[in-house]
Amino acid sequence: MTTTPLPDSRILIIDFGSQFTQLIARRVREAHVYCEIHPPSRDVDWIRAWGPSGIILSGGPASVYDPDVPTASPDLLALGVPILGLCYGMQLMVQLAGGTVVPADRREYGRAMLRVGDGKLFEAFDAGEETPVWMSHGDHVDAAPKGYRVVASSTNSPVSAIEHLERPLFGVQFHPEVAHTPRGGEIINAFLFSVCHCTPDWTPGHFIETTTKAIQEQVGASDRVICGLSGGVDSSVAAALVHRAVGDRLTCIFVDHGLLRLHERTQVEQTFRRHLGIDLRVVDAADTFLEALAGVEDPELKRTRIGHTFIDIFEREAAAVGPDVKFLVQGTLYPDVIESISPQGGPSVTIKSHHNVGGLPERLPFTLIEPLRELFKDEVRQVGRELGLPEEMVGRHPFPGPGLAIRILGPVDRTSLEVLRKADAIYLDEIRSAGLYDEIWQAFAVLLPIRSVGVQGDGRTYDQVIALRAVTSRDGMTADWFPFPAEVLAGIANRIANEVSGVNRVVYDVSSKPPATIEWE
């Protein structure tokens, strides 16, 4: 697979199971410094070989004094590499240094006022200044270990931040990575630039340049590459990046399964053929997919049928491109990579299975190219803009591989697809007209398997119900429902009921994730 050369400045984040670990990485990336997340099973020899400019130890739900919890070797503190421990990470540093961590009298969760001293992490603060921070811990450090000094405190946590007297070792009991610590970015930047002396060179342009070279070296001068294009952000940016590297030796295969949104196929064709000049082969397979889905109501069976059908079609079309195809592009992102490893270093627990129609059919005899595997979603969008992809493609909301099939709660047929397609198009059109599209992570309509009584044209109707879903989120792991202005919701519902034949009722989903998921199926 494609391996982009690591930048000279790079931060290693060791994940001890914190819910905020990805957010730590985002804060470092936002400062234009490259970072990677790894489990604590990485030993000191591996860390030394990786060559980090600095190390951040994440928080975690465990207590450092309990048995069988994630830990690290004391040799980590002797590497000579700057280290910043956050919450559990600081407590682990203290334990490794021979200090004491004890249960707090009461769990501290939420906002606290921090009084800062003159430590290096607080160079942007005045000594004695108070600043709000976010605490989330049930243990605390009883006293700074030998060789360290306390540089910040709070009422409930007298040892809220420490630093070593001679070596670049730092710890904070709070979470500077969260938005609830308003000046947390200044603390992280002090570590990155004043302590680790990083260079802020992790930019979209730098990524494109280095990744293009890596792809060229991997593919060589004559082999061909194929990409299973879905039209979504990830596969589109991956295809554009590989096309930049290998030109007309890239062929994209777009399987139209008949489960797309209104005009989606046309938009993909126009963008990739006319604007980007990419060799695009479109396969009209709607009849095949609808036949496979006939009478199927169970969502997991829908996903299975769609996945197997896609693989069969893609395998056939890939073979038709020619015998010189050696590589397959996949739009794997960094969250996909890090979510496959638990803080103990093994596979993470699978909460929900996902099927990406553009995913890798494992039996195909191609070498994998994953040019985006180091990127988060927002970084993918930035790279797409740098590559010249249109905003309507780069900024589009996520769309599931199985398409509208899992937004029809019941059997899938042409009639139900037409109803949902029209309702969804009206919904998104009204959101854009209200100027709200970019404030929402994902918005879509769902066709419910019920009918309700209504009155239209002075007559009784017994028609279908459309549910609307819109959420805000950072990465899709958690989500809150979007608080539409009442007049916007009213306008959407009015248009759908009047313009979509067979619908007489519209409802809005106000569930957050958790307990619900974003999609209904």
C-alpha positions in Angstrom: 0.0 0.0 0.0 1.0 3.6 -0.5 3.2 4.9 2.4 3.6 8.7 2.4 7.1 9.7 3.8 6.8 11.0 7.3 7.4 14.7 7.9 10.5 15.6 9.9 8.3 17.1 12.6 5.9 14.4 14.0 4.1 13.7 17.2 3.4 10.3 18.5 0.1 10.0 20.5 -0.2 6.9 22.7 -3.8 6.1 23.2 -4.8 4.8 26.7 -8.5 4.6 25.8 -9.6 8.2 26.1 -12.8 9.4 24.4 -10.8 12.5 23.4 -7.8 10.8 21.7 -8.9 11.6 18.2 -9.5 15.2 19.3 -5.9 15.4 20.5 -4.8 14.4 17.0 -7.0 17.0 15.5 -5.6 19.7 17.6 -2.1 18.7 16.6 -3.0 18.5 12.9 -4.8 21.9 13.1 -1.4 23.3 14.2 -0.1 21.8 10.9 2.0 19.3 12.7 1.8 15.6 11.6 0.9 13.0 14.2 -0.2 9.4 14.5 -2.1 7.5 17.2 -0.7 4.2 18.4 -1.5 1.8 21.3 0.6 1.5 24.4 1.8 -1.9 23.2 4.4 0.0 21.1 7.7 -0.6 22.9 10.5 1.8 23.5 12.6 0.4 20.6 9.7 0.9 18.2 9.2 4.5 19.4 12.9 5.3 19.1 12.9 4.0 15.5 9.7 6.0 14.6 11.6 9.1 15.7 9.0 11.4 17.2 9.6 15.0 17.8 7.4 14.7 20.9 5.1 12.2 22.6 1.6 12.8 24.0 0.1 10.3 26.4 -3.7 10.4 26.3 -6.2 10.2 29.0 -8.1 7.0 29.7 -10.8 5.4 31.9 -8.6 3.2 34.0 -6.8 3.8 37.3 -3.0 3.5 37.0 -2.8 1.5 40.3 -5.2 -1.2 39.2 -3.9 -4.5 37.7 -4.0 -5.2 34.0 -4.4 -1.6 32.9 -2.6 0.0 29.9 0.9 1.1 30.9 4.3 2.0 29.6 7.9 1.2 30.4 9.8 3.6 32.7 12.4 3.7 29.9 9.9 5.9 28.0 10.8 8.8 30.3 14.5 8.4 29.6 14.3 8.6 25.8 15.2 12.2 25.8 12.1 13.0 23.7 9.6 15.6 25.1 6.6 14.0 26.6 3.2 15.6 27.6 0.8 13.5 29.7 -2.9 14.4 29.7 -5.0 13.2 32.7 -4.4 9.5 32.9 -1.2 10.2 30.9 0.1 12.5 33.6 -0.8 10.0 36.3 1.1 7.3 34.5 4.1 9.5 34.2 4.0 10.1 37.9 3.7 6.4 38.7 6.6 5.6 36.4 8.7 8.3 38.1 8.0 6.8 41.5 5.2 9.2 42.6 1.8 8.4 44.1 -1.6 8.5 42.5 -4.6 8.1 44.8 -8.4 8.1 44.5 -9.8 11.7 44.8 -12.3 12.5 47.6 -14.8 13.2 44.8 -14.8 12.6 41.1 -14.1 15.9 39.3 -15.9 16.2 36.0 -16.5 19.5 34.2 -15.4 23.0 34.4 -12.7 24.1 36.9 -10.6 27.2 37.4 -6.9 26.6 37.0 -4.3 28.9 38.6 -1.2 28.8 36.5 2.5 29.4 37.4 5.5 30.0 35.3 5.8 26.6 33.5 6.8 26.3 29.9 3.4 25.1 28.8 1.9 28.3 30.1 4.2 30.8 28.4 1.2 32.6 27.0 -0.3 33.2 30.5 0.6 35.5 33.3 1.9 33.9 36.5 -1.0 33.6 38.9 -3.6 34.0 36.2 -6.8 31.9 36.4 -8.2 30.2 33.4 -11.1 27.7 32.9 -10.2 24.1 32.0 -12.1 20.8 31.6 -11.5 18.1 34.2 -12.5 14.5 34.0 -10.9 12.3 36.6 -11.5 10.2 39.7 -7.9 9.9 40.8 -5.3 12.6 41.3 -1.6 13.0 42.0 -0.9 13.3 45.7 2.4 15.2 45.2 4.8 15.9 42.4 7.4 13.1 42.2 11.1 13.7 42.8 12.6 15.9 40.1 9.3 17.6 39.2 7.6 20.8 40.3 4.0 21.8 40.3 3.2 24.6 37.8 -0.6 24.8 38.0 -3.3 24.0 40.5 -7.1 24.0 41.1 -9.2 23.9 44.2 -9.9 20.2 43.9 -6.6 19.2 42.2 -3.6 20.9 43.9 -1.3 19.1 41.4 -3.0 20.1 38.2 0.2 20.5 36.1 3.8 19.4 36.5 7.1 19.7 34.7 10.5 18.1 35.2 13.2 20.4 36.5 15.7 19.3 33.9 14.1 17.2 31.2 11.3 18.1 28.8 8.6 16.1 30.7 5.2 17.7 31.3 1.9 16.6 32.7 -1.6 18.2 33.1 -4.5 16.8 35.0 -7.1 18.5 32.7 -7.9 18.2 29.0 -6.4 21.0 26.9 -7.7 19.3 23.7 -11.4 19.9 24.3 -13.3 23.1 23.4 -14.3 23.5 27.1 -10.7 24.4 27.8 -10.8 27.7 25.9 -7.0 28.3 25.9 -6.1 24.7 25.5 -4.7 25.3 22.0 -2.1 27.7 23.4 -1.0 25.0 25.8 -0.7 22.4 23.1 1.1 24.8 20.8 3.6 25.7 23.5 4.4 22.0 23.7 4.6 21.6 19.9 6.7 24.6 19.1 8.5 25.9 22.2 9.3 22.5 23.7 9.4 20.1 20.7 10.5 22.8 18.2 8.2 21.3 15.5 7.9 22.9 12.1 4.3 23.5 11.0 4.7 21.9 7.6 1.7 19.4 7.6 -0.4 21.2 4.9 -2.6 20.0 2.1 0.0 21.2 -0.4 2.8 19.3 1.3 0.6 16.2 1.6 -0.3 16.2 -2.1 3.3 16.7 -3.2 4.7 13.9 -1.0 1.8 11.5 -1.6 2.0 12.0 -5.4 5.6 11.0 -5.4 4.9 8.0 -3.2 2.2 6.8 -5.6 4.4 7.3 -8.6 7.2 5.2 -7.0 4.7 2.5 -6.0 3.0 2.2 -9.4 5.9 2.6 -11.7 5.8 3.8 -15.2 3.5 1.4 -17.0 1.0 -0.4 -14.7 -2.6 0.7 -14.7 -4.7 1.6 -11.6 -8.5 1.2 -11.0 -10.7 2.9 -8.5 -14.2 2.0 -7.3 -15.8 5.4 -7.4 -18.8 6.0 -5.3 -19.1 9.8 -5.9 -18.5 10.5 -2.2 -15.8 12.7 -0.8 -13.3 10.0 0.1 -13.3 8.1 -3.1 -13.5 11.3 -5.2 -10.4 12.8 -3.5 -8.5 9.6 -3.6 -9.2 9.3 -7.3 -8.2 12.9 -8.0 -5.0 12.4 -6.1 -4.0 9.2 -7.9 -4.9 10.7 -11.2 -2.5 13.5 -10.4 0.2 10.9 -9.9 -0.5 8.5 -12.8 -2.6 10.4 -15.3 -4.6 8.4 -17.9 -3.4 5.1 -16.4 -6.2 5.5 -13.8 -9.6 4.1 -14.7 -12.5 4.8 -12.3 -15.5 2.4 -12.2 -18.8 3.9 -11.1 -21.4 1.3 -10.4 -24.9 2.9 -10.6 -26.9 0.6 -8.4 -30.1 2.6 -8.8 -30.0 3.6 -5.1 -28.5 7.0 -5.7 -29.9 10.5 -4.9 -31.6 12.7 -7.5 -29.2 13.5 -10.4 -26.2 12.0 -8.6 -25.0 9.9 -11.5 -25.1 12.9 -13.8 -23.1 15.0 -11.4 -20.4 12.4 -11.0 -20.1 11.9 -14.7 -19.8 15.6 -15.4 -17.2 16.2 -12.7 -14.9 13.4 -13.5 -15.2 13.3 -17.3 -15.5 17.0 -18.2 -13.8 18.8 -15.4 -11.0 16.4 -14.3 -10.6 14.4 -17.5 -10.5 11.0 -15.7 -11.3 7.8 -17.6 -14.7 6.9 -16.1 -16.6 3.8 -16.8 -20.2 3.9 -15.7 -22.1 0.6 -15.2 -25.9 0.8 -15.1 -26.8 -2.0 -12.8 -30.0 -0.8 -11.3 -32.1 -3.8 -12.5 -29.6 -6.2 -11.1 -29.6 -4.6 -7.6 -33.3 -4.2 -7.5 -33.8 -7.9 -8.4 -31.4 -8.8 -5.6 -33.3 -6.6 -3.1 -36.8 -7.7 -4.1 -38.9 -8.4 -1.0 -36.0 -7.8 1.4 -36.9 -5.9 4.6 -34.1 -6.8 7.0 -31.4 -4.0 6.9 -28.5 -6.4 7.4 -29.7 -8.6 4.6 -30.1 -5.5 2.4 -26.4 -4.7 3.0 -25.3 -8.2 2.3 -27.2 -8.5 -0.9 -25.9 -5.1 -2.1 -22.3 -5.9 -1.1 -22.3 -9.3 -2.9 -23.9 -7.9 -6.0 -21.4 -5.0 -6.1 -18.4 -7.3 -5.8 -19.6 -9.5 -8.7 -20.2 -6.5 -10.9 -17.0 -4.7 -10.0 -14.9 -7.9 -10.5 -16.3 -8.3 -14.0 -15.7 -4.6 -14.9 -12.2 -4.5 -13.4 -11.2 -7.5 -15.6 -12.5 -5.7 -18.6 -10.2 -2.8 -18.1 -7.2 -4.9 -19.2 -4.5 -7.3 -18.0 -2.1 -4.6 -17.0 -4.2 -3.4 -14.1 -2.1 -4.1 -11.0 -3.4 -1.6 -8.4 -6.7 -0.7 -6.7 -7.5 2.6 -5.0 -9.5 2.7 -1.8 -10.5 5.8 0.2 -9.6 4.5 3.7 -9.3 7.3 6.2 -7.3 7.6 9.4 -10.2 6.9 11.8 -10.8 3.6 10.0 -7.2 2.7 10.7 -7.0 3.7 14.4 -10.5 2.4 15.3 -9.3 -1.1 14.4 -6.9 -1.2 17.4 -7.8 -1.1 21.0 -5.8 0.7 23.8 -4.5 -2.8 24.7 -3.1 -3.2 21.2 -5.6 -5.7 19.8 -8.7 -5.4 17.7 -11.2 -3.0 18.9 -14.8 -3.9 19.6 -17.1 -3.7 16.6 -20.1 -1.6 17.5 -21.7 -1.7 14.1 -20.8 -3.3 10.8 -20.4 -0.9 7.9 -20.5 -1.7 4.2 -19.0 0.7 1.8 -20.1 -0.1 -1.8 -16.8 1.2 -3.1 -14.9 -1.0 -0.7 -12.2 -3.6 -1.5 -13.4 -6.9 -2.8 -10.7 -9.0 -1.0 -10.4 -11.7 -3.7 -9.4 -9.3 -6.4 -5.7 -9.7 -7.3 -4.6 -6.1 -7.0 -2.2 -4.3 -4.7 -4.0 -1.7 -2.6 -3.4 2.0 -2.8 -4.8 4.0 0.2 -3.6 7.6 -0.3 -5.8 9.1 2.4 -5.1 6.6 5.2 -3.2 9.3 7.2 -6.1 11.9 7.0 -9.2 12.8 9.0 -12.3 13.8 7.1 -11.8 17.5 7.4 -8.3 17.1 6.0 -9.6 15.1 3.1 -11.9 18.0 2.2 -9.0 20.4 2.4 -6.9 18.2 0.1 -9.9 18.0 -2.3 -10.1 21.7 -2.5 -6.4 22.0 -3.1 -6.8 19.5 -6.0 -9.5 21.6 -7.6 -12.5 19.4 -6.9 -15.8 21.5 -6.9 -17.2 22.5 -3.6 -20.5 20.6 -4.2 -18.5 17.4 -4.2 -15.9 18.2 -1.5 -18.4 19.7 0.9 -21.2 17.2 0.5 -22.6 15.3 3.4 -21.7 11.7 4.0 -23.8 9.2 2.0 -23.9 5.5 2.8 -22.6 2.9 0.4 -25.9 1.0 0.2 -27.5 4.3 -0.7 -31.3 4.9 -0.3 -31.9 1.2 0.3 -31.2 1.6 4.0 -33.3 4.8 4.2 -36.4 2.9 3.0 -37.6 1.0 6.1 -39.2 -1.9 4.2 -38.9 -3.5 0.8 -37.1 -1.5 -1.9 -38.7 -1.0 -5.3 -38.8 1.7 -7.9 -41.9 3.4 -6.5 -40.5 3.8 -3.0 -37.2 4.9 -4.4 -38.9 7.6 -6.5 -40.8 8.9 -3.5 -37.8 9.0 -1.2 -35.5 10.5 -3.9 -37.9 13.4 -4.5 -38.4 14.1 -0.8 -34.7 14.0 -0.1 -34.0 16.4 -3.0 -36.6 18.9 -1.7 -35.1 18.6 1.9 -31.5 19.3 0.8 -32.7 22.1 -1.6 -34.5 23.9 1.3 -31.5 23.4 3.6 -29.2 25.0 1.0 -31.7 27.8 0.4 -31.7 28.6 4.1 -27.9 28.7 4.2 -27.7 25.8 6.6 -26.1 23.1 4.6 -22.5 23.7 5.8 -23.6 23.8 9.5 -25.0 20.3 9.3 -22.8 17.1 9.3 -25.5 15.0 7.6 -29.1 15.5 6.5 -31.4 13.0 4.8 -35.0 11.8 4.4 -36.2 8.4 5.5 -39.3 6.6 4.1 -41.2 5.0 6.9 -43.0 1.6 6.6 -46.3 3.2 7.8 -49.2 5.1 6.4 -51.3 7.8 8.1 -54.6 9.5 7.5 -54.5 12.9 6.0 -56.7 15.5 4.2 -55.6 16.9 0.9 -57.9 18.6 -1.6 -60.9 18.3 0.6 -60.5 14.5 0.5 -59.3 11.8 2.9 -55.8 10.3 2.1 -54.1 7.3 3.5 -50.5 7.9 2.5 -46.9 7.5 3.4 -44.7 9.2 6.1 -41.4 10.8 5.6 -39.0 11.3 8.5 -36.3 14.0 8.3 -32.9 13.6 10.0 -30.2 16.2 10.4 -27.3 16.1 12.8 -24.2 18.0 13.8 -21.0 16.1 14.5 -17.3 16.3 14.3 -16.5 12.8 13.0 -19.8 10.9 13.1 -18.8 9.0 16.3 -21.3 11.1 18.3 -24.0 13.5 17.0 -26.6 15.9 18.1 -29.8 16.7 16.2 -29.8 20.0 14.4 -32.1 22.7 15.8 -33.8 24.0 12.7 -35.7 27.3 12.9 -39.4 26.4 13.0 -40.1 28.3 9.7 -37.5 26.2 7.8 -39.0 22.9 9.0 -42.5 24.1 8.2 -41.4 25.1 4.6 -39.7 21.7 4.1 -42.7 19.8 5.3 -45.1 21.9 3.2 -43.1 21.3 0.0 -42.7 17.6 0.5 -46.4 17.1 1.2 -47.4 19.2 -1.8 -44.8 18.0 -4.3 -44.3 14.4 -3.5 -47.2 12.2 -4.6 -48.1 9.6 -2.0 -46.8 11.5 1.1 -49.2 13.3 3.5 -47.1 13.5 6.7 -43.6 14.7 7.6 -41.9 14.1 11.0 -38.5 15.3 12.4 -36.1 13.0 14.3 -34.8 14.7 17.5 -32.6 11.8 18.7 -28.9 12.2 19.4 -26.2 9.6 19.0 -26.1 7.9 21.4 -28.6 6.4 22.1 -29.6 6.4 18.5 -27.4 6.0 15.4 -27.3 8.6 12.7 -28.8 6.4 10.1 -32.1 4.6 10.9 -30.8 1.3 9.6 
